[in-house]
Amino acid sequence: MLPKQQIRWLASFPDSVLSPRAVHDVKFATKYLVAPITHAQETAVTFSLRQGLTRNLGRAQLPVFDALRSSIDQSWGYDETTWNEVSLFETLQHSVHRAVNCILVGSPLCHEEKYLDGLSSFASWVGIGSLVVGQFTPWFLAPVFGKLIRVPVSIYRRRSMQYLQPAIEDRMRYIERSEKDKSSIEAGDLITWIILNSRKSTAVEIGDMILGLSLGSIHTTILAATNFFLDLVSSPPEASYYESLRTEAASTFKTQEDWGKLASLFKLSLTDSAVRETLRISPPVGRGVMRQVMHRDGLTLPGGQHLPKDAWVGVSVHGINHDDRFYPDPDQFKPFRFARSEAKSSDEPSSPTTQDVEGPPNDAYLATAEDKFMSFGYGRHSCPGRWFAAHLLKLLVAYITLNYEIQPVAKRPENIILGDSIVPPRSFKIKVRRRRHAE
């Protein structure tokens, strides 16, 4: 593990010298569990996220919000008088699955329950396999356990593909007709953007890219949302954090039309800061910027130590996020730690597509990746979908705080450390009630 001052040095090397993919293949057991993705296909997915998705955040906002709203209302109910006990993780999982698939696969597939159930089971088994094979199994037994867990992974992959492959083939025919007729292509989901950016890929290959995207984007967003509400409802009631976020949401979303406006989310400075604070305290993994030395002669660190070929190197994300040199009272949840100052912020800051990859030059936004906040990674391999994840999380927080009461929790349940993953408890339940006269 390298110190913070060497992070920029670490991230500066090309993949041919220090490879993140080589680490992922072993750490997450991807070479045993999922279909291989070529470098060209990986590049197409990244480009689709950074260009197609990020530039269309405003267009995607309303359908994503509608999916969140309908799912939360269905799970948490409309009763304004009685407290309803719900599983926090499971209900947020249900909501995030539907919202993310609005932009991954679009309508009508994002509303198909059998597809979503198969996708959820696929993701669960890959997650189990990543832990068991990638982090808990000795290297010489990894192929054996990998083949065993590959069986349920393959079953749920096939079930998902029964719905996904026809949708992709239909989209391919639509693009072919549009190009033949020289008419404009309506591109509103990642299926379309990936097809346009990966012309040589088959429908099955594109389906595997979509399934791979769902693993990272959905799982990490569910973890962040669960951790956030655990942090929020276990905070001292006298701090009135929940009420502050509700007031901010109420002043921003005055009409139903405001939920579909991209500019509305840029006004949520407190919400932006609060979610970022949760990601600081509870990053999805303990270590980040992990690389494998690929050069045959190894690599010499700035301090003079020599690393041989195939050695792993990285940084402690959890350690840096909890370093009191960067964050006073680092173990305390201070939701407005990152709130932008009025002197620097405006209602509509520059678009994320025009900003440097490491975020805006002024105060940090939720999706800003920097060397003292690496919950989204760092450098050119930082999460390409983080702006979308930030938008989804802010919509979710604003809607819940505006429309629901949550009973405070005396003590926050501890997160669980599974290998290198930091996950909230899945079984924890909270009591919720619909707000009176909520719009």
C-alpha positions in Angstrom: 0.0 0.0 0.0 1.4 3.4 -1.1 1.0 6.7 0.8 -1.2 9.5 -0.5 1.6 11.5 -2.0 2.4 8.7 -4.5 -1.2 8.2 -5.8 -0.7 10.5 -8.8 2.5 8.7 -9.6 0.7 5.4 -9.4 -2.1 6.5 -11.6 0.2 8.0 -14.3 1.4 4.7 -15.8 -0.2 3.0 -18.8 -2.0 -0.3 -18.4 0.9 -2.0 -20.1 3.0 -1.2 -17.1 0.5 -1.2 -14.2 -2.7 -3.0 -15.1 -6.0 -2.6 -13.1 -7.7 -5.3 -15.2 -5.2 -8.0 -14.2 -6.0 -7.3 -10.6 -9.8 -7.4 -11.2 -9.5 -10.7 -13.0 -8.1 -12.3 -9.8 -9.6 -10.2 -7.0 -13.2 -10.5 -8.4 -12.6 -13.8 -10.1 -14.0 -12.4 -13.3 -12.0 -14.8 -15.4 -13.9 -17.7 -13.8 -17.4 -16.3 -13.5 -18.3 -14.0 -16.4 -17.7 -13.9 -20.2 -14.4 -12.2 -21.2 -14.6 -8.6 -22.5 -12.0 -7.4 -25.0 -10.1 -4.2 -24.5 -11.9 -2.6 -27.4 -15.3 -3.5 -25.9 -14.2 -2.2 -22.5 -13.2 1.1 -24.2 -16.6 1.2 -25.9 -18.4 0.8 -22.6 -16.4 3.5 -20.9 -16.9 5.9 -23.8 -20.6 5.2 -23.8 -20.8 6.0 -20.1 -18.7 9.1 -20.2 -20.1 10.6 -23.4 -23.5 9.1 -24.0 -24.8 8.8 -20.5 -23.2 11.8 -18.9 -24.3 14.1 -21.7 -27.8 12.9 -21.4 -28.3 13.1 -17.7 -31.1 15.6 -18.1 -32.9 13.5 -20.6 -32.7 10.4 -18.4 -33.7 12.2 -15.2 -37.5 12.0 -15.4 -37.8 8.2 -16.2 -35.2 7.4 -13.5 -37.2 9.5 -11.0 -40.5 7.9 -12.0 -38.9 4.4 -11.4 -37.6 5.5 -8.0 -40.8 7.1 -6.9 -43.1 4.2 -7.9 -40.8 1.6 -6.4 -40.4 3.5 -3.1 -44.1 4.2 -2.8 -44.9 0.5 -3.5 -42.4 -0.7 -0.9 -42.9 1.9 1.8 -46.6 2.5 1.4 -49.0 5.5 1.6 -50.2 5.1 5.2 -49.8 8.5 7.0 -50.9 7.2 10.4 -49.2 3.9 11.0 -45.4 3.1 11.1 -44.5 0.5 8.6 -41.4 -1.7 9.2 -39.4 -2.4 6.0 -36.1 -3.9 5.2 -33.9 -0.9 4.2 -31.4 -2.8 2.0 -34.1 -4.9 0.2 -36.4 -2.0 -0.6 -33.6 0.2 -1.8 -32.2 -2.7 -3.9 -35.6 -3.0 -5.5 -35.8 0.7 -6.3 -32.2 1.1 -7.6 -32.5 -2.0 -9.8 -35.5 -0.5 -11.6 -34.1 3.0 -11.8 -30.7 2.0 -13.2 -32.2 -0.3 -15.8 -34.2 2.6 -17.1 -30.9 3.9 -18.5 -29.2 0.6 -19.0 -31.8 -1.1 -21.2 -34.7 1.4 -21.5 -38.4 0.7 -21.8 -40.1 -1.8 -21.9 -37.4 -4.2 -20.7 -36.7 -2.1 -17.6 -40.3 -2.9 -16.4 -40.1 -6.7 -17.1 -40.1 -8.3 -13.7 -38.7 -11.7 -14.9 -35.8 -10.0 -16.5 -35.1 -7.9 -13.4 -35.4 -10.9 -11.1 -32.9 -12.9 -13.3 -30.5 -10.0 -13.4 -30.7 -9.6 -9.6 -29.9 -13.3 -9.1 -27.1 -13.1 -11.6 -25.5 -10.2 -9.8 -25.9 -12.0 -6.4 -24.2 -15.1 -7.6 -21.4 -13.2 -9.2 -21.0 -11.3 -6.0 -20.8 -14.5 -4.0 -18.3 -15.9 -6.4 -16.1 -12.8 -6.3 -15.8 -13.1 -2.6 -15.5 -16.9 -2.3 -13.2 -17.5 -5.3 -11.5 -14.1 -5.6 -10.7 -13.4 -1.9 -11.3 -16.4 0.3 -10.0 -19.3 -1.8 -6.3 -20.3 -2.2 -5.1 -19.6 -5.7 -4.6 -23.3 -6.5 -8.3 -24.1 -5.6 -9.7 -21.0 -7.4 -10.3 -22.9 -10.7 -12.3 -25.6 -8.9 -14.5 -23.3 -6.9 -14.8 -21.0 -9.9 -16.3 -23.8 -12.0 -18.8 -24.7 -9.3 -20.1 -21.2 -8.8 -20.0 -20.6 -12.6 -23.0 -23.1 -12.8 -25.6 -20.8 -11.1 -24.0 -17.7 -12.7 -24.5 -19.3 -16.1 -28.1 -20.3 -15.4 -29.1 -16.7 -14.5 -27.0 -15.3 -17.3 -29.1 -17.4 -19.7 -32.3 -16.3 -18.1 -31.3 -12.6 -18.4 -30.2 -13.1 -22.0 -33.6 -14.5 -23.0 -34.9 -11.0 -22.6 -31.8 -9.0 -23.2 -30.6 -10.5 -26.5 -33.9 -9.9 -28.4 -34.0 -6.3 -27.2 -30.4 -5.7 -28.4 -31.1 -7.4 -31.8 -34.2 -5.2 -32.2 -32.2 -2.1 -31.4 -29.5 -3.2 -33.9 -32.2 -3.5 -36.6 -33.6 -0.1 -35.7 -30.1 1.6 -36.0 -29.5 -0.2 -39.3 -32.9 1.1 -40.7 -32.3 4.6 -39.4 -28.8 4.8 -41.0 -30.2 3.4 -44.3 -32.9 6.0 -44.3 -30.5 8.7 -43.1 -32.9 9.5 -40.3 -31.8 10.5 -36.8 -31.2 7.8 -34.2 -33.1 8.1 -30.9 -30.4 7.1 -28.4 -31.8 7.1 -24.8 -30.1 4.1 -23.2 -26.8 2.3 -22.9 -27.8 -0.5 -25.3 -28.0 2.0 -28.1 -24.9 3.9 -27.2 -22.8 0.7 -26.9 -24.1 -0.6 -30.2 -23.0 2.7 -31.8 -19.6 2.6 -30.2 -18.9 -1.2 -30.6 -20.0 -1.9 -34.2 -18.2 -5.3 -34.5 -19.7 -6.7 -31.3 -22.5 -9.3 -31.5 -25.8 -9.0 -29.6 -24.6 -11.6 -27.1 -21.3 -9.7 -26.6 -23.2 -6.5 -26.0 -25.5 -8.3 -23.6 -22.5 -9.4 -21.6 -21.3 -5.8 -21.5 -24.7 -4.7 -20.1 -24.7 -7.5 -17.6 -21.2 -6.5 -16.5 -22.3 -2.9 -16.2 -25.2 -3.9 -14.0 -22.8 -5.7 -11.6 -20.9 -2.6 -10.7 -23.4 0.2 -11.2 -26.3 -1.4 -9.3 -24.4 -3.0 -6.5 -22.3 0.0 -5.5 -25.3 2.4 -5.7 -27.4 0.1 -3.4 -24.6 0.0 -0.9 -24.2 3.8 -0.9 -27.9 4.4 -0.5 -28.2 1.9 2.4 -25.2 3.3 4.2 -26.5 6.8 3.7 -29.8 6.2 5.4 -28.2 4.2 8.2 -25.9 7.2 8.8 -28.7 9.7 8.6 -31.3 8.1 10.9 -28.7 7.1 13.5 -27.4 10.7 13.8 -28.4 12.8 16.9 -32.0 13.9 16.4 -31.2 17.3 17.8 -28.8 17.9 14.8 -31.9 18.0 12.5 -30.0 16.7 9.5 -33.1 15.0 8.1 -35.1 18.2 8.4 -32.3 20.2 6.8 -32.3 17.9 3.8 -36.1 18.0 3.6 -36.1 21.8 3.6 -33.5 21.9 0.8 -35.6 19.4 -1.3 -38.8 21.4 -0.6 -37.2 24.6 -1.8 -35.9 22.9 -4.9 -38.8 20.7 -6.1 -41.7 23.1 -5.9 -43.6 21.5 -8.8 -43.7 18.1 -10.4 -41.8 19.5 -13.4 -38.8 20.3 -11.2 -38.1 16.6 -10.8 -37.3 16.4 -14.5 -35.0 19.4 -14.6 -31.2 18.8 -14.5 -30.7 22.2 -12.9 -32.7 21.2 -9.8 -30.1 18.7 -8.7 -27.3 21.3 -8.8 -29.2 23.2 -6.1 -29.0 20.3 -3.7 -25.7 21.3 -2.1 -26.5 19.8 1.3 -27.7 16.5 -0.2 -24.7 16.3 -2.4 -22.4 16.8 0.6 -24.3 14.3 2.8 -24.0 11.5 0.3 -20.4 12.2 -0.3 -19.8 12.1 3.4 -21.3 8.6 3.6 -19.1 7.5 0.7 -16.1 8.9 2.6 -16.9 7.0 5.8 -18.0 3.8 4.1 -16.3 3.3 0.7 -17.4 0.2 -1.2 -13.9 -1.3 -0.9 -11.0 -0.9 1.6 -8.3 -0.6 -1.0 -8.3 1.2 -4.4 -6.2 2.1 -7.4 -5.1 -1.5 -7.4 -2.6 -2.3 -10.1 -0.5 -5.4 -11.1 3.0 -4.9 -12.3 3.2 -6.0 -15.9 6.7 -5.0 -17.0 9.0 -7.9 -17.1 11.7 -5.9 -15.3 9.3 -4.9 -12.5 8.9 -1.4 -11.2 10.8 0.8 -8.8 8.7 2.9 -6.4 9.6 6.6 -5.8 11.1 5.6 -2.4 13.5 3.2 -4.1 11.7 -0.2 -3.3 11.6 -2.5 -6.3 8.5 -4.5 -7.1 8.8 -7.6 -9.2 6.6 -8.5 -12.2 3.0 -9.6 -11.1 3.2 -7.8 -7.7 0.2 -5.8 -6.7 0.3 -2.2 -5.6 -2.4 0.2 -4.5 -3.6 2.6 -1.7 -5.8 2.3 1.3 -9.0 4.1 0.4 -10.5 3.6 3.9 -7.3 4.8 5.5 -7.1 8.0 3.5 -10.8 8.7 3.9 -10.3 8.4 7.7 -7.1 10.4 7.9 -7.5 13.3 10.3 -4.9 15.3 8.3 -7.5 15.7 5.6 -10.8 15.3 7.6 -11.2 16.6 11.2 -13.1 14.1 13.3 -12.7 11.5 10.5 -14.8 8.8 12.1 -17.8 11.1 12.8 -20.6 11.5 10.2 -20.8 15.2 9.4 -23.2 15.3 6.5 -22.5 18.9 5.5 -18.7 18.7 5.6 -18.5 19.1 1.9 -21.3 21.7 1.4 -20.3 24.3 -1.1 -19.8 27.8 0.1 -22.3 30.4 -1.3 -19.4 32.5 -2.5 -18.3 29.7 -4.8 -21.5 27.9 -5.8 -24.2 28.8 -8.2 -27.6 27.3 -9.1 -26.2 25.9 -12.3 -22.5 25.0 -12.2 -20.6 23.9 -15.3 -21.7 20.6 -16.8 -19.7 17.5 -15.6 -18.9 16.8 -19.3 -16.9 20.1 -19.5 -15.0 19.6 -16.3 -11.6 17.9 -15.8 -11.8 14.2 -15.1 -10.9 14.9 -11.5 -13.9 17.1 -11.0 -14.6 20.9 -10.9 -11.9 23.3 -9.8 -14.0 24.8 -6.9 -15.5 22.9 -3.9 -15.9 19.2 -4.3 -19.0 17.7 -5.7 -20.4 14.3 -4.8 -18.9 12.7 -8.0 -15.5 14.5 -7.8 -12.7 12.0 -7.7 -9.5 13.2 -6.1 -6.5 11.8 -4.3 -8.0 12.3 -0.8 -11.4 10.9 -1.8 -11.3 7.8 -3.9 -14.6 6.1 -3.3 -15.2 6.4 -7.0 -11.6 5.5 -7.9 -9.0 7.9 -9.3 -7.6 9.1 -12.5 -8.5 7.8 -16.0 -9.9 4.6 -14.4 -12.2 6.3 -12.0 -15.8 5.2 -12.2 -17.1 6.5 -15.6 -20.8 6.3 -14.4 -20.3 8.2 -11.2 -22.1 11.4 -12.4 -25.2 9.2 -13.1 -24.9 7.5 -9.7 -24.7 10.9 -8.0 -27.8 12.1 -9.7 -29.7 9.0 -8.9 -28.7 9.1 -5.2 -29.7 12.7 -4.9 -33.1 12.1 -6.5 -33.6 9.2 -4.1 -32.7 11.2 -1.0 -34.8 14.2 -2.0 -37.9 12.1 -2.7 -37.7 10.1 0.5 -37.0 13.1 2.8 -39.8 15.0 1.2 -42.4 12.2 1.4 -41.5 10.0 4.3 -40.7 10.0 8.0 -38.2 7.6 9.3 -37.9 6.7 13.0 -34.5 7.5 14.4 -32.2 4.6 15.3 -30.4 4.7 18.6 -27.2 3.1 17.3 -26.0 2.6 13.8 -25.5 -1.1 13.0 -22.0 -1.9 12.1 -20.9 -2.6 8.5 -19.6 -6.0 7.6 -16.1 -6.5 6.2 -16.1 -9.3 3.6 -12.6 -9.6 2.2 -11.9 -6.2 0.7 -15.6 -5.2 0.5 -17.3 -3.0 3.1 -21.1 -3.7 3.1 -24.0 -2.6 5.3 -26.2 -5.2 7.1 -28.8 -6.6 4.7 -31.4 -7.6 7.3 -31.7 -4.3 9.2 -35.2 -2.9 9.3 -36.4 0.6 9.8 -39.8 2.1 10.5 -41.3 4.5 7.9 -44.4 6.5 7.6 -45.8 8.6 4.7 -45.7 12.3 5.5 -49.1 14.0 5.9 -50.0 16.3 3.0 -46.9 15.2 1.1 -47.1 16.2 -2.5 
